[in-house]
Amino acid sequence: MLSEEYRKGLVLDKGYNCAEKVLNLSNEVLDLGLSDQALKVAGGFGGGMGIGHICGALVGAVMVLSLRHVETVGNQSDIKSIEKEFLKKVEEKLGSLMCRDLLKQYHTPERKCEFIIESVLEKLDEYV
């Protein structure tokens, strides 16, 4: 569902970073109801928060999982166990959760981070 829509190019050419792509696509496809103002929250998470740490696509995906599984506050939900399982599956598929590692392995000049984002969205599809 999300991965299929991503491959159709729904958010590819809008200048978004990886976190923005995941959150904006999910907002559109899953009808999350986020305003343009709310979608800006993903802006600072691309490139592993600009320093190569946790992949921005993963941060965007965890935002989506939170929107789907947290009713009021995270501590009163099962988000931590869902998040842990999701991240484990992504790490098993890609070998890391760190942007700098993923870039070394999967980033190409032609496709940039598309394989990484597609892989994250494929796993996110299992949870939404």
Buried (B, 14 or more C-beta within 10 A) or exposed (E): EBBEBBEEEBBBEEEBBBBBBBBBBBBBBBEBEBEEEBBEBBEBBBBBBEEBBBBBBBBBBBBBBBBBBBEEEEEEBEBEEBBEEBBEBBBEEBEBBBBEBBBEEBBEEEEBBBBBBBBBBBBBBEBB
